């Protein structure tokens, strides 16, 4: 799972990236256009419990890759539109749009306007996608001129996408067939990805009152939003656990930004966690909700997918309650499921397969 950070200059995007990933600020990276990547372990206490019961040598937590992408420039600041952004960001599963909600002035020296910044980012993503689609359509038209068959499902689809983008509609809101989704996948269109809007606010505005209009705009667009004070979180990260807990209580926060952000990403992407375990390793795997047992097996290894016979499944809640595999079997909590079984969050799966 990969989430890209996008934002305008001065939004605090990189500061938030450092907070979420635990990276230390690096002055040498200021102004660089290369994306910064970091892999973060997602703490899941269930993995440790599964490892304990299976007597596994280690517990491996699920991971998320975060990418801090170059700041976007809009309007007259950005005159060359090509697919460079898509090349470095297109394989992301979702984007976090970081909006400046602190201070009184924006990066240009004008008055702070989070709503306008959000509109600018959404427009920039739309225009970037439109340029990619229009470029492909031009190449297709040239190809079709020398072709006997003038019919092209790809052209028909891209023309629909072009009209939708021209009307300001993101690709993710289009009604597409599975075949059409596969056809578009290679274009890595930015507006096809889920979005999480993050308002980077001051430590005195953790309810994002300065961003009320932008919050309403996000909701009207069907987008989830999350207020975070990256500056405050940087300070919290330097404290020991006990002092950190006191500060969190003082600011009425249930968790540090990293945990709240990861939870929001899981909800946004509608993902769940299942487990595999043996004496060597208990491992957590992240999959989309609704994934079948056979598709989940592919996540572990292609051989399990190809030779899938059935899966032995134990719900984590029962394993945790009864404390052993033997007790689960005795209580009838161990099930054999076929390839169409929809994996549930917390399932421990042992795949039986033919070699």
C-alpha positions in Angstrom: 0.0 0.0 0.0 1.4 3.4 -1.0 0.2 6.9 -0.2 1.6 10.0 -1.8 1.8 13.4 -0.1 0.8 16.3 -2.4 0.6 20.0 -1.5 1.5 23.5 -2.5 4.7 25.2 -1.4 4.6 26.2 2.3 1.8 23.8 3.2 4.0 21.8 5.6 3.7 18.7 3.4 7.3 17.5 4.1 7.0 18.3 7.8 3.9 16.1 8.0 5.7 13.4 6.0 8.5 13.4 8.5 6.1 13.3 11.4 4.2 10.3 9.9 7.3 8.4 8.9 9.5 9.3 11.8 12.2 10.7 9.5 14.4 13.5 10.7 14.3 16.8 8.7 17.2 17.0 6.2 18.1 20.6 5.1 19.8 19.2 2.0 16.5 18.0 0.6 14.9 21.5 0.6 14.0 22.5 -2.9 14.7 19.0 -4.4 12.2 17.7 -6.9 12.9 14.0 -6.2 10.3 12.1 -4.3 11.2 10.9 -0.8 10.1 7.4 0.1 9.7 5.8 3.5 8.3 2.4 4.6 6.4 2.5 7.9 5.4 -0.5 10.0 1.8 -0.3 11.1 1.6 -1.4 14.7 -1.0 -4.2 15.1 -1.0 -5.9 18.5 -2.8 -8.9 17.0 0.4 -9.9 15.2 2.3 -10.2 18.5 -0.5 -12.3 20.0 -0.7 -14.6 16.9 3.1 -15.1 17.2 2.8 -15.9 20.9 0.1 -18.6 20.3 1.9 -20.1 17.3 5.3 -19.9 19.1 6.6 -18.0 16.0 10.2 -16.8 16.0 9.1 -13.3 15.0 6.1 -11.2 14.3 6.0 -9.1 11.1 3.7 -6.0 11.0 1.9 -4.7 7.9 3.6 -1.9 6.1 2.7 1.3 4.3 5.0 3.1 1.8 4.7 6.9 2.0 6.0 9.2 -0.8 6.7 12.9 -0.3 6.2 14.3 -3.7 7.5 17.6 -5.1 5.3 20.6 -4.3 2.8 21.4 -6.9 2.8 24.8 -8.6 -0.4 26.2 -10.0 -1.4 28.8 -12.5 1.4 30.9 -14.0 3.9 29.2 -11.7 3.5 26.0 -13.7 3.6 26.3 -17.5 4.9 22.9 -18.6 2.2 20.2 -18.2 3.3 16.6 -18.9 3.2 13.3 -17.2 6.3 13.8 -15.0 4.1 13.9 -11.8 2.3 10.8 -12.8 5.5 9.0 -13.4 6.6 9.4 -9.8 3.2 9.4 -8.1 1.0 7.3 -10.4 1.6 4.0 -8.6 0.3 5.4 -5.3 -2.9 3.8 -4.1 -4.1 7.1 -2.6 -3.1 10.7 -2.1 -3.0 12.9 1.0 -3.6 16.5 -0.1 -1.9 18.7 2.5 -3.5 22.2 2.9 -1.9 25.1 4.9 -4.2 26.0 7.7 -1.7 27.8 10.0 -0.6 31.4 10.0 -2.3 34.3 8.2 -0.3 34.4 4.9 0.2 31.8 2.2 3.5 31.0 0.4 2.9 33.8 -2.1 2.5 36.4 0.6 -1.2 36.7 0.1 -3.9 36.1 2.7 -4.4 32.5 3.9 -7.1 30.8 1.9 -7.3 27.0 2.5 -10.4 26.7 0.3 -8.7 28.2 -2.6 -5.6 26.1 -2.1 -7.8 22.9 -2.1 -9.5 24.0 -5.3 -6.1 24.7 -6.9 -4.8 21.2 -6.0 -7.9 19.5 -7.3 -7.7 21.5 -10.5 -4.1 20.8 -11.0 -4.7 17.1 -10.7 -7.5 17.3 -13.2 -5.5 19.3 -15.7 -2.6 16.9 -15.4 -4.9 14.0 -16.2 -6.5 15.9 -19.0 -3.1 16.5 -20.6 -2.2 12.8 -20.4 -5.6 11.7 -21.9 -5.5 14.3 -24.7 -1.9 13.3 -25.6 -2.9 9.6 -25.9 -6.0 10.5 -27.9 -3.8 12.4 -30.4 -1.5 9.5 -30.8 -4.4 7.1 -31.2 -5.9 9.2 -34.0 -2.6 9.1 -35.9 -2.5 5.3 -35.4 -6.1 4.9 -36.6 -5.5 6.9 -39.8 -3.3 4.1 -41.2 -5.5 1.3 -39.8 -8.2 -0.5 -41.7 -10.3 -0.9 -38.5 -11.4 2.5 -37.4 -13.1 1.2 -34.2 -11.2 1.7 -31.0 -12.6 0.9 -27.5 -9.7 2.7 -26.0 -10.5 5.8 -28.0 -14.1 5.7 -27.0 -13.2 5.3 -23.3 -10.7 8.1 -23.4 -13.1 10.4 -25.0 -15.6 9.7 -22.2 -12.8 10.4 -19.7 -11.8 13.6 -21.5 -15.4 14.9 -21.4 -15.7 14.0 -17.7 -12.4 15.7 -16.8 -13.4 18.7 -18.9 -16.5 19.0 -16.8 -14.4 19.0 -13.7 -15.3 15.4 -12.7 -12.6 13.1 -11.3 -12.1 9.7 -12.9 -12.8 7.9 -9.6 -16.5 9.0 -9.8 -17.0 7.6 -13.3 -19.1 4.4 -13.8 -16.6 2.0 -15.3 -16.7 -1.7 -16.1 -13.8 -3.9 -14.9 -12.4 -4.0 -18.4 -12.5 -0.2 -18.6 -10.8 0.0 -15.2 -8.0 -2.3 -16.4 -7.6 -0.3 -19.6 -7.1 3.0 -17.6 -4.9 1.5 -15.0 -1.7 1.9 -17.1 -2.3 5.7 -17.3 -2.1 6.1 -13.5 -4.5 9.0 -13.6 -4.3 11.1 -10.5 -8.0 11.7 -10.2 -8.7 8.0 -10.3 -7.2 7.6 -6.8 -8.9 8.1 -3.4 -8.0 11.4 -1.6 -7.6 12.3 2.0 -7.5 16.1 2.7 -5.1 17.0 5.6 -5.4 20.4 7.1 -2.1 21.4 8.6 -3.2 23.7 11.4 -1.7 25.5 14.4 -1.7 23.9 17.8 -4.4 26.2 18.9 -6.8 25.2 16.1 -6.9 21.4 16.2 -10.6 21.5 15.2 -9.6 23.4 12.0 -11.8 26.4 12.6 -9.7 28.4 10.2 -10.5 25.9 7.5 -14.3 25.8 7.9 -14.9 26.8 4.3 -12.3 24.3 3.0 -13.8 21.6 5.2 -17.2 22.2 3.6 -15.7 22.2 0.2 -14.0 18.8 0.9 -17.3 17.4 2.1 -19.2 18.6 -0.9 -16.6 16.9 -3.1 -17.1 13.7 -1.1 -13.6 13.8 0.4 -12.6 12.8 4.0 -10.6 15.4 5.9 -8.3 15.3 8.9 -6.9 18.2 11.0 -3.3 17.8 12.1 -0.8 20.2 13.6 2.5 19.0 12.1 4.5 21.5 14.3 2.9 20.2 17.5 3.4 16.6 16.4 7.1 17.3 15.8 7.4 18.4 19.5 5.4 15.4 20.7 7.7 13.1 18.9 10.6 14.3 21.1 8.8 13.4 24.4 8.8 10.1 26.3 5.6 8.1 26.3 4.3 9.3 29.7 4.8 13.0 28.9 3.4 12.4 25.4 0.3 10.9 26.8 -0.2 13.9 29.1 0.1 16.3 26.2 -2.3 14.3 24.1 -4.9 14.4 26.9 -4.3 18.1 27.3 -5.0 18.7 23.6 -7.9 16.2 23.6 -6.3 13.9 21.1 -6.8 10.1 21.2 -3.5 9.3 19.4 -0.5 10.9 17.8 -0.8 12.1 14.2 1.0 9.0 12.8 -1.6 6.6 14.2 -4.6 8.9 13.3 -3.3 9.3 9.8 -2.7 5.6 9.2 -6.2 4.8 10.5 -7.6 7.4 8.1 -5.7 5.8 5.2 -7.0 2.3 6.1 -10.5 3.6 6.1 -10.0 5.6 2.9 -8.7 2.6 1.1 -11.1 0.2 2.7 -8.4 -2.3 3.7 -8.3 -5.1 6.3 -5.6 -7.3 7.8 -5.3 -11.1 7.8 -2.5 -13.2 9.2 -0.4 -16.2 8.3 1.6 -18.0 11.0 4.0 -20.9 11.5 7.0 -21.5 13.9 9.2 -19.2 11.8 7.0 -16.1 11.5 3.6 -14.7 12.2 2.9 -12.1 9.6 0.2 -9.5 9.0 -1.0 -8.9 5.4 -3.0 -5.9 4.1 -5.7 -6.5 1.5 -8.8 -4.8 0.2 -12.0 -5.6 2.0 -14.0 -8.1 -0.1 -10.9 -10.0 -1.2 -11.4 -13.7 -1.7 -9.3 -16.4 0.0 -7.6 -17.3 -3.3 -6.7 -13.7 -4.1 -5.5 -13.2 -0.5 -3.3 -16.3 -1.0 -1.7 -14.6 -4.0 -0.6 -11.8 -1.7 1.5 -14.4 0.2 2.9 -16.3 -2.8 1.9 -16.9 -6.4 2.2 -20.7 -5.9 -0.5 -20.5 -3.2 -2.8 -18.8 -5.7 -2.1 -21.1 -8.6 -2.4 -24.3 -6.6 -5.1 -23.2 -4.1 -7.3 -26.0 -2.8 -8.8 -24.5 0.3 -7.9 -22.4 3.4 -8.0 -23.3 7.0 -9.4 -20.2 8.8 -9.4 -19.2 12.5 -11.0 -15.8 13.5 -8.5 -13.8 15.6 -11.1 -13.1 18.3 -11.6 -16.8 18.9 -7.9 -17.6 18.9 -7.2 -14.8 21.3 -10.1 -15.9 23.6 -9.3 -19.6 23.6 -5.5 -19.3 23.6 -4.5 -22.2 21.4 -5.1 -23.8 18.0 -6.1 -27.1 19.7 -8.8 -25.3 21.8 -10.1 -23.6 18.7 -10.4 -26.9 16.9 -12.2 -28.5 19.9 -14.6 -25.6 20.0 -15.3 -25.9 16.3 -13.8 -22.5 15.5 -11.5 -23.8 12.8 -13.2 -23.7 9.3 -12.2 -25.0 5.9 -13.1 -22.4 3.3 -13.0 -22.5 -0.5 -11.5 -20.0 -3.0 -14.6 -17.8 -3.0 -14.6 -17.2 0.7 -14.4 -13.5 1.5 -11.6 -12.9 4.0 -12.5 -11.1 7.2 -10.4 -8.7 9.2 -8.3 -10.7 11.7 -8.6 -14.1 10.0 -5.6 -16.4 10.5 -5.3 -18.4 7.2 -3.3 -21.5 6.4 -3.6 -22.2 2.7 -3.7 -25.8 1.4 -2.4 -26.0 -2.1 -1.1 -28.4 -4.7 2.5 -28.1 -5.8 
